[in-house]
Amino acid sequence: MDFDFSDDQEQLRDACGKWVEKGYDFERRRGIVSAGGFDRKAYNELAELGLTGLYVPEDLGGMGMGPVEGMVTMQELGRGIVLEPLAQALISGAVLAGYAPDAVKAEWCGKVASGEALVVLAHTERGSRYKTDSCKVTAAQSGDSWTVTGDKNVVPVGDQADAFLVPALANGKMALFLVERSASGVGAKGYGTQDGGRAAEVSFKNAPATLVTLDGQTALEHAIDIGIAATCAEAVGVMDQTLAITVEYMNTRKQFGVVISSFQALRHRVADMKMQLELARSMSYYASLKLNAPTNERRAAMARAKVQLGNSMRFVAQHAVQLHGGIGVTDEYIVSHYFKKLTAMEMAFGDTLHHLGEVSNRMQDTAGVFA
């Protein structure tokens, strides 16, 4: 199998990398965190690069690209621990293009691709514990119109988004709806998250909604899998930079008159970090390449990838802080922010233990050493 990237993919990587390096430095990020954890101007800059339209077909105003391009992009954004939720644009663009009626596609896909509309997935509920079939929000139909009622929590930039993709029970079956934040009956209470980003508790009370699909379970699982693949790719970028920062520190920090990178025990720990990073990179490739596979195959692949990425994120983050010593947990020093980002990402779209259970549940009778 050829794992070389095409010229177009390398150009995309280069463009994203340059934006992160020149347009999203640590000081700008600190300012965005202080201002609440989201900057619409920065999000619009991502849109100007075409990134918000990666998964939107060209005939609907997007770039018409695929999972590998999404992976390349998210890796570069991970290096800069970018706060703006591009993964949500990938999710909404793909789901609307793949499941929505033609009229809804025509109205919303172009807006998502251009950055005019930030549409985020609002699927998490209290007590759901990452289960996709656990839903208390309900939908009611009156003629051709729908309304939704209930609460969603930890919605990415929920008080800043323009619309939500909302799973809700319609006649006892999961369906997926699009609800505008400006609609009557919608309330959002925003707050900062551990990694410096932003989320919100969102409530719906007979809020007018647009039906995306009555097969909400299938659409939701696909949306979550897109989010997992994006998170895995972003995590690789975060870990890449975390390791680079740690190595640079060890090459300058002196103890007993010599740089600490000369100590064999510490060099072994860095080698272990590198090994975990490469394991994670391989599984991120695997997740991206399986994103368009049949449902059962895709779901199993995402769970496997998230287990490895979760283990790698925890290992790299903890060792980076330990090798830095006390400075590694100070707000003024950048590695602490990479640590917090990796900690938060380990729980995104299902934590490691949840996905370990998914891997176990999806094993077939032939699974095992002697299969």
SEMARMAR-742311 format. One record per residue: residue in one letter; x, y, z of N, C-alpha, C in turn. Coordinates in pm, whole numbers, plus 50000, padded with zeros to 5 digits. Example, Ala and Ser with C-alpha at 12.3 -4.5 7.8 and 13.67 -1.06 7.14 Angstrom:
# residues 2
a513194943150780512304955050780513204967050780
s512854977550708513674989450714512905000350787
***
This chain:
# residues 371
m500844988050000500005000050000500875012450000
d500505022249918501275034649906500815044650011
f501705048050103501375057750207501975071550179
d502495073450059502995086750022501815095949994
f501965108550035500905118350011501075124249871
s499955127749809499995133749676500505148149686
d500815153949571501285167949569500225177249626
d498965174849591497885183349642497765182349794
q497915170249845497835168449991499005175150062
e500195174450002501355181150061501185196350057
q500595201349950500335215849941499315220150045
l498315211750069497325214650173497995214750309
r498845204850335499585204450462500425217050480
d501105221050373501985232750380501185245450409
a500035246850344499205258750365498695259450508
c498255248050561497765247750699498895250350797
g500045244150771501185245950860501655260450865
k501675267050750502095281050746501115289950820
w499805287050806498825295150879499015293651029
v499215281151075499415278851218500665286151267
e501745285051190503015291051231502975306351234
k502365312151131502405326751118501145333751169
g500015326551167498755333051202498135328751332
y498695318551397498065313451519499135309551620
d499945319451657501015316651753500445315651895
f501315312551989500895310052126500235322252189
e500755334052157500195346252215498785348852164
r498565346352035497205348051983496255338052050
r496725325952065495885315852130495565319752273
r496545324752346496305329152484495245340052489
g495295349052392494295359652385492905354252360
i492815344052273491515337952244490975330652366
v491845323952440491425317252563490875327452661
s491585338652677491145349052770489815355152730
a489565355352598488325361452547487155351652547
g487395339152587486275329952597486495316552530
g487565315052450487875302052393487445299852249
f486955310352184486575309152043486675322851978
d487245323151857487405335651782486815333751642
r485725340651614485095339151483486015343651370
k486875353351399487805358051296488765346851258
a489285339551356490195328451328489465317451251
y488205314951288487425304851217487225308851071
n486985321651049486815326550912488105325350831
e489235326550899490515324750829490675310350782
l490195300850864490205286850822489285285050700
a488145291950703487205291150590487815296950463
e488585307750477489215313950360490235304550295
l490805295650376491725285550322490975273950257
g489645273950268488835263350211488635251450302
l489135252250426489145240650514487765236850565
t486875246550583485535243350632484695236150527
g485145236350403484415229750296485085217150244
l486025211650320486765199850272485835188350235
y484805185850317483935174250296482645177850224
v482515190250181481325194350105481615192449957
p480745185549882480985183349738481135196549662
e481865195949554482125208049475480845214349422
d479875205949381478645211549326477765218249431
l478155216749558477445223649667478275234849727
g479385238149662480195249449705481425246049787
g481745233149799482885229249881484085224949799
m485035218349867486275213849806486165199649751
g485185191949801484995178449752486165169149780
m486845171049892487975162649926487555151250018
g488515143250064488185131350141488905130350273
p488825118550337489375116550471490875119050484
v491645115950381493095118050392493405132950399
e492705140850318492905155450324492455160850460
g491355155250513490925159250646491965155850752
m492575144150739493615139950834494825149250828
v495275152250708496425161150691496155174750754
t494955179950732494585193050786494555192850938
m493895182850995493745182351140495085180251210
q496005172951148497335171451207498015184951223
e497945193151119498615206151125497955215351227
l496635215251234495945223451334496275218551475
g496485205551490496865200151620498195205451669
r499125207451577500435212851616500305226551684
g499335234051640499135247351698498065247651805
i497575235751848496455234351943495375244951916
v494935245251789493935255051746492615252351816
l492005262851869490785261551947489525260651862
e489535266951746488335267651663487995253651609
p486735249351622486365235251600486165231751453
l487255230351379487135226651239486515212751223
a486755203951318486175190451310484655191151298
q484055201151363482605202551355482155206351213
a482955214151143482635217551005482745205150916
l483745196650943483875184250868482665175250891
i482225174351016481065166151049479805171450981
s479525184251001478275189850948478265189850796
g479405192750734479475192750588479195178950532
a479815168650589479635155050540478235149850567
v477695152350686476365147250721475275153950639
l475335167050626474315174050547474375169650401
a475605168550348475745164450208475315150050186
g475475141650287475205127450270473805123050306
y473105130750392471825125950445470665135750426
a470925148550410469855158350407469105158350273
p467835162450272467105164350146467775175050061
d467505174849932468165184049838467975198549877
a466785202149924466515216049959467365220550078
v467545211450174468365214750292469845215550252
k470275206350166471655207150115471905220450047
a470995224449961471175236849885471245249049976
e470495248550086470455260050176471665260750268
w472155249050314473135249150422474545245050384
c474715236250287476075231350257477015242550214
g476525251550129477345262750085477735271850200
k476805273750295477085282250411478155275950500
v478065262650518479085255650597480445256850529
a480475254650397481735254850322482395268550325
s481595279050318482145292650313482495298150450
g482045291350556482265296250690481185305850736
e480215308550649479125317550687478315311750802
a478145298550803477405291950909478285281450978
l478375282651108479055272451190477975263351246
v477945251051196476955241151239477685230451319
v477225228051442477925218551530476995207251571
l477585195951603476825184251646476505185351794
a475215185051826474765185651966474115172251999
h474925162752042474405149252063474545144152206
t475395150352286475685145052420474595149152518
e474165139652599473195142252705473725137052837
r473275142852945473695138253077473275123753097
g474225115753143473935101753170474035092553050
s474315098152932474355089552813475615081052806
r476705085852867477975078452872478425073852734
y478375082852639478885080752503478045071152419
k476915066452469476085057052393475295064552286
t475405060252163474725067252053473225064652051
d472785053952116471355050852113470635055952237
s471315063852319470705069552438470285083952407
c468975086452407468485099752369467185102652442
k467115114352507465905118652576465225130452506
v465955137252418465345148252343464295142452248
t463155149052241462055143952158461705153852048
a461115148751941460675156951829459185154551806
a458465165251775457035164251748456745170151611
q455835163751539455495168151404454095173851401
s453965184951327452665191051303452595194751155
g451915186551077451915188550932453295185650876
d453875195550809455225194050755456285199950846
s455855204850961456785211651053457145202651170
w458355205151222458865197651337459315207251446
t459215202651571459825209751684460565199651770
v461595204151840462345195351931462345201152071
t462365192052170462345196152311463305187352389
g464135193852472465085186452555466375194052571
d467365187552630468645193952661469815185752606
k470835192852559472105186952518473215193952595
n474255186652628475335193052704476685190952637
v477655198952680479015199152626478965200252472
v478205209852425478095212452282479225221952242
p480105218052150481225226752112480755240552068
v481345250852125481005264952099479505266852081
g478725260252167477275260152152476615273652160
d477205283052231476605296352240477115305752131
q477985300652042478505308751932478105302951796
a477695290451792477355283851666476105290051606
d475955288051476474775293351406473635283151404
a473965270351411472935259951409473505247051467
f472605237951500472975225351562472415213651481
l473165202751476472635189951431472205182451557
v470915179951570470355174851695469675161351675
p470205150651735469485137951736468305138951832
a467145134051791465945134451874465045122851838
l464235118451934463325107351912462045112351845
a461785107051727460555110251653459735097551643
n458605097351716457765085351721458545073151769
g459425075651867460175064851929461425060551855
k461725066851740462895063051662463805075151645
m465105072651650466075083451639466025089951501
a465905103251500465985111151377467005122251399
l467405128751293468385139551304467795152351247
f467935163251324467345175951286468395187051285
l468115197351211468925209551213468105220451280
v468675226351384467995236951460468895249251464
e468355260451424469125272951428469175278351571
r470325283751608470465288951744469545300951769
s469235308351662468375320051675466895316651681
a466555303851667465145299751666464525301651804
s463215303551808462515304951936462605291952014
g462735293152144462805281352229464185275552246
v465195281752187466585276952200467335285552300
g467975279152395468805286352492470165279852501
a471205287952520472575282752528473335289952638
k473955282252726474765287852833476195283152813
g477065292452772478435288952738479385289252856
y480505282152842481535281952946482855277352884
g483945280452950485255276052904485505261552939
t486285254752858486615240852883488055239552932
q488405227952978489715225553040490865228952945
d490675226352816491765228452720491815242652665
g491005251652720491005265452674489935268452572
g489225258252527488175260152427486865264452491
r485775262152418484475266752464483405256352433
a482455254952525481315246052506480095252552570
a478955245852559477725251652614476725240852647
e475835244152741474645236352766473545242452679
v472915234452596471915239452502470575233152533
s469545241452544468185236652571467265239952455
f466325230952431465325232852326463935231252388
k463095240952364461725240352415460775243252300
n460265232652241459405234052122460085242652016
a461375240251996462155248151901461895243351759
p461595252451666461395248551525462645241651471
a462435230451400463555222451352463305218151208
t464405215951137464365210850999464825196450999
l464015187650943464375173550939465535171250842
v466585164850892467705160950806467485146750755
t467195137550848466915123750809466185116550921
l465275107550883464595099250982465475087651027
d466515084650952467475074250991468575080751075
g468165085851188469085093651271470215085551331
q469965072851362471005064451422472185062751328
t471885059751202472955058051103473725071051083
a473005082051071473645095051048474485099151168
l473975096651289474705100451411475975092251424
e475905079251400477095070851409478145075351308
h477705078851188478635083751087479275096951132
a478465105951187478975118751234480035116751343
i479755107851437480695105351546481985099251492
d481875090351394483075084251338483935094451264
i483305103951196484065114951134484795122751244
g484095125151355484715132251466485865124551527
i485745111351538486825103151594488045103751503
a487845101951372488985102351279489675116051284
a488885126751291489455140251299490225142151429
t489655137251538490315138351669491625130651672
c491615118651614492845110651610493945117951533
a493575123651418494565130951337495075143251411
e494165150551473494565162451548495495158651663
a495175147551729496005143151842497425139851798
v497575134251679498915131351628499715144351615
g499075154751563499745167651553500115173351688
v499195172151784499465177051919500645169551981
m500645156351968501725148352026503055150851956
d503005152551824504215155851749504885168151806
q504105178551827504655191151877505035190052024
t504265182552101504605180452242505975173852255
l506225163752173507525156952175508635166452133
a508395174352029509425183851982509775194052090
i508745199052160508985208752268509775202252380
t509435189952413510135182852521511595180452486
v511875176252364513265173852321514055186752324
e513445197652275514135210552276514485214852418
y513545212852511513785216352651514935208052708
m514915195152680515955186452734517335189552678
n517375195252560518665198952499519205212252552
t518395219452630518855232252686518915232052839
r518095224252903518045223653050519245216053102
k519975222053194521175215753250520965211453394
q521555200253427521555195153564522925188853588
f523535191953700524895187153732525895191253623
g525655202853563526595208453466526475203253325
v525505194453298525325189153162523845189653125
v523565189852994522155189952951521525176552988
i520255176953028519615164753076519345154752964
s519455159152840519285149852728520435139752720
s521485142152797522615132752798522395121152894
f521345121852977521075111153073520365099653003
q520935087953014520415076452939518985072952978
a518665073653106517325069953150516265079253089
l516615092253079515665101753020515575099752869
r516665096252806516645093552662515735081452632
h515745071652720514875060052702513405064152711
r513095073352799511715077952813511275085452688
v512155093352631511825100252507511615090152394
a512425079752392512255069252290510895062552305
d510455060452428509135054652452508025064152405
m508215077052428507245086952379507145086452226
k508285085652161508315084952015507615072351966
m507815061352034507175048951993505645050052005
q505175055952114503735057852130503175067352025
l503935077451989503505086651884503345079451751
e504295070951717504235064051588503125053551585
l502875047151698501725038151706500435045951681
a500355057651741499165066051723499045070751579
r500145074451517500115079051378499585067851286
s500065055751308499625044451226498115042251240
m497605043051364496175040751385495335052451335
s495905064351332495205075751273495055073651122
y496125068851058496035065350916494935054850895
y494945044850980493965034050971492535039450982
a492305048251079490975053951097490545061850975
s491435070050922491095078250806490795069750683
l491595059350663491405050650547490135042150558
k489635040150679488435032150699487165040750710
l487305053750695486165062550718485055060550617
n485375056050497484345053550395484035038650379
a484455030550475484185016150471482735013450512
p482225001150488480884997550535480754999950685
t479525002250730479275007050866479954998750974
n479734985650975480294977351081481814977651082
e482404977150964483854977650953484394991150999
r483685001750958484105015250997484015017351147
r482915013151208482715015051351483765007551433
a484074995351391485094987551461486464994251448
a486764999351331488065005851309488205018351395
m487145026451405487215038651485487445035551632
a486785025051682486975021251822488415016751847
r488955008751757490355004251772491315016151772
a491085025251678491965036851667491905045351793
k490685047451844490545056251961491165050152086
v491165036852096491835030352209493335033252205
q493965031052090495395033552081495715048352099
l494925056952035495175071352050495005075752194
g494015070252263493815073852403495005070052488
n495505057852468496685053452544497905061852511
s498085064952384499255072852342499165087152395
m497985093052388497835106852436498175107852584
r497675098552661497945098852805499445096852831
f500065087552763501475084552784502345096552747
v502145101952628502975113152581502785125452668
a501545128552702501265140452782501895139452921
q501725128052986502255126553121503775126853123
h504405119953028505865119753025506435133452989
a505735140952903506215154252868506275163252993
v505225162753073505195170853195506255166053293
q506405153053309507395147853404508815151453363
l509115151153234510455154453187510745169353198
h509705177453199509905191853218510065195453365
g509485187453453509505191053593508415201153624
g508635209453725507625218853772507135228653667
i508035232953578507635242753477506595237053382
g506515223753374505605217253282504145218953316
v503825223453438502435225353477502075240053497
t502965249053457502675263353472501925268453350
d501025277853373500205283353264501055291353166
e502165296853214502995305353127503765297153025
y503975284353052504785276152963503885267752873
i504225266652747503325261252646503005246552663
v503925238652718503685224152723502495220652811
s502195229052910501025226152994499745226952914
h499705235352813498515236752729498375224852634
y499495219452590499445207152511498965195552598
f499405195252722498955184852815497445185452834
k496915197552856495475198952878494685195352752
k495235198952635494555195452510494475180352494
l495555173352518495565158852504494645152252607
t494595157752727493705152352830492255153452788
a491885164952731490505167052687490175158252566
m491115157052474490865149252352490695134452381
e491335129752487491195115552521489745111952551
m488955121952592487545119352625486585123252513
a487085129152408486215133652299485665121852221
f484365121952195483685111452118483865097552179
g483975097152310484135084452380485535082652433
d485675080052562487015078552619487585064652590
t488795062352636489505050052603488785037652654
l488275038152777487585026452833486305023452756
h485585033952715484365031852636484705024552506
h485735029152438486065023052309486715009352325
l487365007052439487864993552466486694983752475
g485604988252538484394980252542483804978152404
e483864988752319483354987352183484174977152104
v485494977652120486354967952051485994953852095
s485814952052226485474938852278484124934052225
n483134943052226481794939152182481744935552033
r482644941551955482634939351811483534927751766
m484174921251862484994909751826484114898251778
q484544891351677483824879951624484314867051691
d483644856051662484034843351721485454839251683
t485914844551571487254840651523488354849351580
a487994859551662489004868651715489924861151812
g491204864351807492134858351902493404853551833
v494324848751913495634844651865495524833251765
f494584824051787494514812051705493454812951596
a493034825351564491994826851459492534822351323
***
